[in-house]
Amino acid sequence: MRVWKWVGLAGILAGVATGAAVARDERVRRHYEPSEVRDRLHARHDEAVAREAGESTD
């Protein structure tokens, strides 16, 4: 029975650690200005279009 207590405790700690990581990532994401997000999306779109154009010419 003692082993199951440790397994349960490990599961709870894993859940807490995951929640902390998600919260940290959310804080980092929220620090982007709308113009930064827009610029990054435009850059990713341009890269995707260039990649697609490169694949179609092969």
C-alpha positions in Angstrom: 0.0 0.0 0.0 2.9 2.3 0.7 4.1 2.1 -2.9 0.7 3.4 -4.2 1.0 6.4 -1.9 4.4 7.3 -3.5 3.0 6.7 -7.0 0.1 9.0 -6.2 2.4 11.7 -4.8 4.6 11.5 -7.9 1.5 11.9 -10.1 0.4 15.0 -8.2 3.9 16.5 -8.4 4.0 15.9 -12.1 0.7 17.6 -12.5 1.9 20.6 -10.5 5.1 20.8 -12.5 3.2 20.7 -15.8 0.8 23.4 -14.7 3.8 25.6 -13.7 5.4 25.2 -17.1 2.2 26.0 -18.9 1.7 29.1 -16.7 5.2 30.3 -17.5 4.7 29.8 -21.2 1.5 31.7 -21.1 3.1 34.6 -19.3 5.9 34.7 -22.0 3.3 34.5 -24.8 1.3 37.4 -23.4 4.3 39.8 -23.5 4.1 40.0 -27.3 2.8 43.2 -28.7 0.1 42.8 -31.4 2.5 44.2 -34.0 5.1 41.6 -33.0 2.6 38.7 -33.4 1.5 40.1 -36.8 5.1 40.4 -38.0 5.9 36.9 -36.9 2.8 35.5 -38.6 3.6 37.3 -41.8 7.2 35.9 -41.7 6.0 32.4 -41.1 3.5 32.8 -44.0 6.2 34.1 -46.3 8.4 31.1 -45.4 5.6 28.7 -46.1 4.8 30.3 -49.5 8.5 30.2 -50.4 8.8 26.6 -49.4 5.7 25.6 -51.3 7.0 27.4 -54.4 10.3 25.6 -54.1 8.5 22.2 -53.9 6.3 22.8 -56.9 9.3 23.7 -59.2 11.1 20.4 -58.4 
